[in-house]
Structures are given as structure tokens and as C-alpha cells.
């Protein structure tokens, strides 16, 4: 049978992805067949999502199919320039290989070796489609890659290249809720795919690799640079001429102004979207995305989630109350897990899921991530303690240290680190504690506002008649931070001449038997305990240089961080991007005494007749020694205890955590836990700001 005949045969099928799966000799699990029958029995029934906090089953919303779920019937509905743009950037040898491209694999292996980790996969378009429609496994492992290759070669034996490309272009995710190139054209440019020009085609194709990072609504400049890479690849492959390349670069795409459709509001919007994504990506509910969509939107399912609606509403209200709507439009992301189970009790992915902003539905809690600053230090500390360092290992803590990096180029030869005992950056570290006071009320049981009786001494300097007048005042630190928390950049912060003074009280708690007390703040050397609790960058820089940055990378991966962490010494200071879901998972591992649990959104999926289609089982593994995790908790309790005295505000209940800020306070992070909950909070701006 010819490729054309095979293609025509498959067009007769109502679900082409099912056609693909039926042609593979490896049998599908029984659950797929059951799911397909369940879908056909209940086509007219919408799915219901219910809350689970107190297991009360209160309804959240019903699920309907997205309006922008559109597919091309034939490949020739998609312009050649769009097809060529995708092929150029994703798989330039698509029409040459047989499903696996050995040259691409070798090139990716070389790139990964140079990067010290997996940064490039070498997957063909056929392999990517297999991953989207058949395997549904995002892990980058050798076994997963072999399975991809096996299915891809079988797929190419059975179907034409054009058929595979059509299915891929109809299935791949382009961000902002757009699946397939037709939906992408409508979403970003309000055009039918047939009207897309070269510059727009390049931008659409560039999104595929990382939809969160290259979404032009979120970061247009980054998306535009990526589109130029696509144009370069198209030129190199002779898909376009020099003149066409120059014209496309000179005339960048103009995005369609985003306008939100009228929607019925419901709580936990970003959480519900994660549930939707989880379901549609889960092969337990069908062999292809099409099967899963019909089951979800027409199968009459009842999806019982983990969300605590009371806590969720408190989370949303807290963001609305404590994050100002003006002053540059800051935003926030919050994830709360139940300590011990890993169930997601609350998730806030942004200020307002239903806002008219173009990026309102982008979930900041699980997206491409942001730098997390000093909240990465406990992970590096865990790596050090496991490798034989002691909590009482002592280091000097100057305010500035410079390290020469062997083998680095001239521009990066010296690594300059600031932030030791005393000096300008010590003030910044104390500002972190003030921010922590604002955020930490998250871990309280009653969700009330932060009490108004938390006071600290501040120094106020006023210029009067050419002289500086200095006064000291006892003020409500919480209110001070609430009023000024977005004056993060140094110029504005210090223009008002308001600085936090040293506010670390005498330490009265007793260390474990055999451990010495922490040196006073003016000591020549400090222990790793003090360095963590006072967030001393120069100490952790020395630690990273001694033990090697790879240990931090490995530990981050073990405790649950899935975002790529760069294998560089500065990773100890949180310079790599991570999501709040990453951070809450990592800190939950500490809270759970070294046992890592995969976070879960759903406890049960029931059919319309009440029978169970799927039920949750805990996925966990011990990744840290329990005693080591207890040491970390003890240190992080001191971080809260000695930072702003919030242990008393938690009514004697133990709490542990760590803050982190990035350069010029563009982003701030807090991650922490009690025996009941683990929380990660980010505050900052959707579009990163330059210092």
C-alpha cells in the first residue's frame, strides 16, 4: 500500500490518533478500551470538578471544550511557509529520516555533554508526536527515548510523512491554551492559518520548544529573538531567500490585542486548568488526546480534587489584599501542599484568572519559573551535609568575595559575590526578613491578617537645611513592609532614607547535644547554621566552590525540582529559574523527613454512574536520610525564629522556611512549612524587569 493510500485510508477514521494507535502491534492496556467506551456512552454530559478540602465535594465548575480547539483536515490547509518554519526549527531532516535522526541525536549528545546536563533532546517530529499522542511521558530517560524511537519507526512504516506532520501540527501545544497551528494563528494574530505571513509563521514555530518561555503575550522580545532563530534556520535550509529573510526581520509580527471572553467566575481558576491539563496529558484516560478530550468534556465525569476551597479563597483574597494593583502591576503565585500527602490544597497562578489581560490565564506557579534567590540555599546545604560537611563548619563571611573561575572566558573569569556579615547587602538580607513577615501568615491555620503588633526599630534619616536629621522609631514592621514592599530597587529604597537596622536578638534556643552555639554576628567566622539563617551569600559561594556545583544540581533534582538547574557555582544563590511547584515540592521533602512525594491534584475520577474510573495512589520515594532532613528543619526553624520572631505568632506551632530575593528585589520568594502545610510564595512581575 502506498503512503498516499495509507493517508487517504486514515482520513476516513473519526479519530486519526486512534487510527495511529490501532496500527501498532504493541497491545494497548485494557484501561484505554474502557475509557473509549465510557466516552461513547456519555457524549452529551459535561464533566464536573469538585473540591476536596474537607471532603465535602462542593462543586467548583463544569468543564467545556475550549473554543480554540481547531484542527486542519488536510495538510494543505496549512501554508507551506508554516510547515517549513516548523520543520526548520524542530526537525530539518524530517523528510529524510525514518523516524529517528542519528545525526540529530549525536549533535544533541555533544551539546548536552558540553552543557553538563540534558539541554537538547534530538527528537524528530515523529518522536515528538509519539510522545504527545501515545507515550505521554515527559521524563528524559534513556528508556523513554528508546520507546519513542520504537514507536516512531513503526509509525513511519505505516503512515506517510504528510499524515504524521498533519497530526503533529494539529496536536502540538503553542501556549495560551492553543493546541495546533490553526488555534495558534487565531490566538496570537486573530487570523486564519491561511493568512499567516512569514514573520508570524516563524514566531508560531518558535513557541513549540518552550511555550511558557516563548509565549509572545508574556515576553514578546524573547519570542521575537526566537523567531529570528527560526528564520535563520529557514534560510540555511533554503526554504526562503535572503530578501524574504531580511523583510521578515524588518517587519516583526504585531500581536492581536487580547480581549477576554465573558466567563462565569469560579474559584481556583489556575488550579482547575492544571486539573484539565493533567487529565488531557494522562494516558490512563485514553490512547490519544482526542479520546481524552471527548471523555473529559462529554463523558459526564465527576473529578474529585484535592483543593481546599476555604484555603483557596483565603489565598486569592490574600493576593488581592497584600499585592497592590498599581505600582507596575505586580503579581503573585502561591502553592500550598498538605504536609505528608503532597496533595495540592491551594494554588494561585496570578492575581486574577478571569482578568482581561492577555496573560491572565498563564499559571505563574507552574510556568517557566523565576530565579528563587536564597531559597535555594537549604538545598545546597542538604547536599553539603550529605557529603560530610557539618552544620558547625565555619567560614569567614566578608561582605565581598571574588573567585577566579578556571577555564572561563575573559569576561566571566572572576565571580564577584556580595552579601556577608555587615555591609550593604546585610541590610538587604534583613529586608528579606521583613518581606517574610508579610508572607508567612500563609502557614497560619486561621488565615487571618498578620497581627498589627509586630514592631521593629527603624532608622529614619531626613535632609533638612543641608543636614541629616536621624531619628529612631518603633513601628509596625508588617505595615511598613505592606506599604513599601514594591519599592524594591535600591535607588528608590534608599532615596527615602529608610533602612532596617540590625534586629537579630540574642539567641536563646538550645542546639542539639554535641553542637556548639552560633557565633555572635560580629564573629570573624560563622557556621553554616548562621550563614543559612542570615542568608550570607559569600559563605555559600565558598561552600559551592569547595563541594562543586553538581552536588546542588543533583540534590535539587532528588528533592523534586524539575526545572533545569545550571551546573554553575552561582546556582547556590538561586540564579536558575524554578517554579513555585518545584520549590514547594522540595521543601515538602524536608518537611516529610526526606521522603519525596509527587504533588497531586485529583483523588478520584468517577463515571456518571458513580463507579470509579481512576483513583489516586501516592507516589513517593526516600531521597534524604531522615536525620539529615531533621537537621535542615532545625536550621530553618531558626531562620524564622531569629529573623522576625514569627514563632510566637504561630501560637507555639513549629514553622520552618527561607526567603529569597533576586537582584534589586525584582522577585521575592518564600518557601516554608509547618507539620500541617508546606507553602511556596512568589511575588514580582509577570514580565521580568531590568535592574
Secondary structure, DSSP 8 states (H G I E B T S, - for coil): --HHHHHHHHHTSS-HHHHHHHTSSS---HHHHHHHHHHHHTTTB-EEEE--TTS---EEEEE---TT----SSGGGS-HHHHHHHHHHH-TTTTTSSS--HHHHHHHHHHHHHHTS-------HHHHHHIIIII------HHHHHHHHHHHHHHHHHS-HHHHHHHHHHHSB-STT-BSHHHHHHHHHS--GGG--HHHHHHHHHHSTTTTTS-TTT-HHHHHHHHHHHHHHHHHTTSS-HHHHHHHHHS---------------S-HHHHHHHHHHHHT-GGG-SSHHHHHHHHHHB--EEEE---HHHHHHHHHHHHHHS-SSTTT-EEEEEEEETTT-BEEEEE-SS-TT-SSTTTTS-TTTSS-EE-GGGGHHHHHHHHHHTT--TT-EEE--SEEEEE-TT--GGGSEEEEE--SSSHHHHHHHHHHHHHHHHGGGG-SS-----TT-EEEEEEEEEETTEEEEEEEEEEHHHHHHHHTT--SHHHHHHTTEEE--------S---TT------TT-SEEEHHHHHHTT-HHHHHHHHHHH-HHHHHHHHHHHT--S---SSGGGGGT-SEE-HHHHHHHHHHHHTTTEEE--BSEEEEE-TTS-EEEE----EEE-S-HHHHHHHHHHHHHHHHHHH-TTGGGTT---EEEEEE-GGGS-EEEEEE-SSEEEEEEEE-SS----
